[in-house]
Amino acid sequence: MAEKSNKFAIFTNGLVKENPLLVISIGLCSSLAVTTNVFNGIGMGFAMMFVLVMSELIISIFRKVIPDDIRLPIFIIVIAAFTTIVQLLLNAYIPALSDALGVFLPLIVVNCIIMGRVESFASKRTVGDSLLDAFGMGLGYTWVLVVISFVREFLGNGTFLGREVLAEAYTIKFFSNAPGGFFVFGIISAITLGVERAVHAQKSKGAAA
């Protein structure tokens, strides 16, 4: 039972408690740049998750044979390989998404989220734990992108996945611009922190009782 709880904690940490965007606040530049619409947010989220999952998987499998003095170059090569695979797949099957993500797609190679998890987790833990961590972090990253994208697209352009759902007269162009991305991110971060503190306070009150 304790082992199952530990596995569950590894997976759920990335969703909220250690969310790479809301809590750790890394990889923000590319994240906020691509969240102008939901299509881009979903695409970037799944691209990141694929690279993260595959990188953690490979590094965890070979963690015991990778020399410490060259581990960082090896990590970068592995991440770059899977980033290239994502680029080729998107270019071949979803060119519109590839064009929309632009330079931020190849920049996944140097994204701090992936390098951080590979270095701090996958290089030290089992394959199973690394996969759970990768999927949790990937989903945590993706849901934040999708929420930010939805708010910005709906309020800024009056659309959802490119389809008009709100008359242009009621849109607020501020949300389509860069400051709007930071504003929405700040609001979501504040809400998440408030909910987390309320839950923690409730647990503390219950324990005291």
C-alpha positions as CSV (number, residue, x, y, z in Angstrom):
1,M,0.0,0.0,0.0
2,A,2.8,2.4,0.9
3,E,4.5,1.6,-2.4
4,K,1.3,2.4,-4.4
5,S,0.9,5.6,-2.5
6,N,4.5,6.6,-3.3
7,K,3.9,5.8,-7.0
8,F,0.8,7.9,-7.0
9,A,2.6,10.8,-5.3
10,I,5.3,10.7,-8.0
11,F,2.7,10.9,-10.8
12,T,0.6,13.6,-9.2
13,N,3.5,15.9,-8.0
14,G,3.8,17.4,-11.5
15,L,0.1,18.1,-11.8
16,V,-0.1,20.8,-9.1
17,K,2.3,20.4,-6.1
18,E,5.5,20.6,-8.2
19,N,3.9,21.9,-11.4
20,P,6.8,23.0,-13.7
21,L,5.0,26.2,-14.7
22,L,2.9,27.3,-11.7
23,V,5.2,26.2,-8.9
24,I,8.7,25.8,-10.2
25,S,8.2,28.5,-12.8
26,I,10.7,27.2,-15.5
27,G,10.2,27.2,-19.2
28,L,7.9,30.2,-19.0
29,C,9.1,32.1,-22.1
30,S,8.3,29.5,-24.7
31,S,5.1,28.5,-22.8
32,L,3.6,32.0,-22.8
33,A,4.7,32.7,-26.3
34,V,2.7,29.9,-27.9
35,T,-0.4,30.1,-25.8
36,T,-2.3,32.5,-28.1
37,N,-4.7,29.8,-29.0
38,V,-5.8,26.3,-27.8
39,F,-4.5,24.5,-30.8
40,N,-0.9,25.7,-30.2
41,G,-1.2,25.0,-26.5
42,I,-2.2,21.4,-27.0
43,G,0.4,20.9,-29.6
44,M,3.2,22.4,-27.5
45,G,2.1,20.4,-24.5
46,F,2.1,17.1,-26.2
47,A,5.4,17.8,-28.0
48,M,7.0,18.5,-24.7
49,M,5.4,15.5,-23.0
50,F,6.7,13.2,-25.8
51,V,10.3,14.5,-25.5
52,L,10.1,14.4,-21.7
53,V,8.8,10.9,-21.4
54,M,11.2,9.4,-24.0
55,S,14.2,11.3,-22.6
56,E,13.5,10.2,-19.0
57,L,12.9,6.6,-20.2
58,I,16.2,6.4,-22.1
59,I,18.3,8.1,-19.4
60,S,16.8,6.0,-16.6
61,I,17.5,2.8,-18.6
62,F,21.2,3.7,-19.1
63,R,21.7,5.7,-15.9
64,K,24.1,3.2,-14.4
65,V,26.4,3.2,-17.4
66,I,26.5,6.9,-18.2
67,P,29.8,8.4,-16.9
68,D,29.3,11.3,-14.5
69,D,31.8,13.6,-16.2
70,I,30.0,13.5,-19.6
71,R,26.4,13.0,-18.4
72,L,25.2,16.5,-19.4
73,P,26.3,16.3,-23.0
74,I,24.7,12.9,-23.2
75,F,21.4,14.2,-21.8
76,I,21.4,17.0,-24.4
77,I,22.0,14.6,-27.2
78,V,19.2,12.4,-26.1
79,I,16.8,15.3,-25.7
80,A,17.9,16.7,-29.1
81,A,17.2,13.4,-30.8
82,F,13.6,13.2,-29.6
83,T,13.1,16.9,-30.3
84,T,14.2,16.3,-33.8
85,I,11.7,13.4,-34.1
86,V,8.9,15.6,-32.9
87,Q,9.9,18.3,-35.5
88,L,10.0,15.8,-38.3
89,L,6.6,14.3,-37.4
90,L,4.9,17.7,-37.1
91,N,6.5,18.9,-40.4
92,A,5.2,15.7,-42.1
93,Y,1.7,15.4,-40.6
94,I,0.7,18.7,-39.0
95,P,2.7,21.4,-40.8
96,A,0.3,24.2,-39.6
97,L,1.2,23.4,-36.0
98,S,4.9,23.2,-36.8
99,D,4.7,26.7,-38.4
100,A,2.7,28.1,-35.6
101,L,5.1,26.9,-32.9
102,G,8.1,28.1,-35.0
103,V,11.4,28.5,-33.2
104,F,9.9,27.4,-29.9
105,L,9.7,23.8,-31.1
106,P,13.4,23.2,-31.6
107,L,14.0,25.2,-28.4
108,I,12.6,22.2,-26.5
109,V,16.1,20.9,-26.5
110,V,17.2,23.6,-24.0
111,N,14.0,23.7,-22.0
112,C,14.8,23.7,-18.3
113,I,11.9,21.5,-17.5
114,I,13.2,18.5,-19.4
115,M,16.9,19.0,-18.5
116,G,15.9,19.5,-14.8
117,R,13.8,16.3,-14.6
118,V,16.4,14.2,-16.5
119,E,19.2,15.4,-14.2
120,S,17.3,15.4,-10.9
121,F,15.1,12.4,-11.3
122,A,15.6,10.0,-14.3
123,S,19.3,9.8,-13.8
124,K,18.8,8.5,-10.2
125,R,15.5,6.6,-10.3
126,T,14.0,3.4,-11.8
127,V,12.4,3.3,-15.2
128,G,8.9,2.9,-13.7
129,D,9.3,5.9,-11.4
130,S,10.9,8.0,-14.2
131,L,7.9,7.3,-16.5
132,L,5.4,8.2,-13.8
133,D,7.3,11.4,-13.2
134,A,7.5,12.3,-16.9
135,F,3.8,11.7,-17.5
136,G,2.9,13.7,-14.4
137,M,5.1,16.6,-15.3
138,G,4.0,16.5,-18.9
139,L,0.3,16.5,-18.1
140,G,0.9,19.3,-15.5
141,Y,2.7,21.4,-18.1
142,T,0.0,20.7,-20.7
143,W,-3.1,21.5,-18.6
144,V,-1.6,24.9,-17.7
145,L,-0.9,25.7,-21.3
146,V,-4.4,24.7,-22.4
147,V,-6.1,26.8,-19.7
148,I,-3.9,29.8,-20.5
149,S,-4.5,29.3,-24.3
150,F,-8.3,28.9,-23.8
151,V,-8.6,32.2,-21.8
152,R,-6.4,34.1,-24.2
153,E,-8.0,32.8,-27.3
154,F,-11.6,33.2,-26.0
155,L,-11.2,36.7,-24.5
156,G,-8.6,38.0,-27.0
157,N,-10.0,36.7,-30.3
158,G,-13.5,35.5,-29.4
159,T,-12.7,32.0,-30.8
160,F,-12.2,28.4,-29.6
161,L,-10.0,26.2,-31.8
162,G,-10.3,28.8,-34.5
163,R,-14.1,28.9,-34.5
164,E,-15.9,32.1,-33.5
165,V,-17.8,31.9,-30.3
166,L,-17.8,35.5,-29.2
167,A,-18.5,38.6,-31.2
168,E,-15.4,40.7,-32.0
169,A,-17.0,43.7,-30.3
170,Y,-16.8,41.9,-26.9
171,T,-13.2,40.7,-27.2
172,I,-10.3,42.3,-25.3
173,K,-7.2,42.4,-27.5
174,F,-5.0,42.8,-24.4
175,F,-5.2,39.0,-23.9
176,S,-3.9,38.3,-27.4
177,N,-0.7,40.3,-26.7
178,A,2.3,39.2,-24.5
179,P,1.2,41.1,-21.4
180,G,-2.1,39.3,-21.5
181,G,-0.2,36.0,-21.3
182,F,1.6,37.0,-18.2
183,F,-1.6,38.4,-16.7
184,V,-3.5,35.1,-17.2
185,F,-0.6,33.1,-15.9
186,G,-0.4,35.3,-12.8
187,I,-4.2,34.8,-12.1
188,I,-4.0,31.0,-12.5
189,S,-0.9,30.9,-10.3
190,A,-2.7,32.9,-7.6
191,I,-5.8,30.7,-7.8
192,T,-3.7,27.5,-7.6
193,L,-1.8,28.9,-4.6
194,G,-4.9,29.9,-2.8
195,V,-6.6,26.6,-3.3
196,E,-3.5,24.7,-2.2
197,R,-3.2,26.8,1.0
198,A,-6.9,26.3,1.8
199,V,-6.6,22.6,1.4
200,H,-3.5,22.5,3.6
201,A,-5.2,24.6,6.2
202,Q,-8.2,22.3,6.2
203,K,-6.0,19.3,6.6
204,S,-4.1,20.9,9.5
205,K,-7.4,21.8,11.2
206,G,-8.6,18.2,10.8
207,A,-5.4,16.8,12.2
208,A,-5.6,19.1,15.2
209,A,-9.1,18.1,15.9
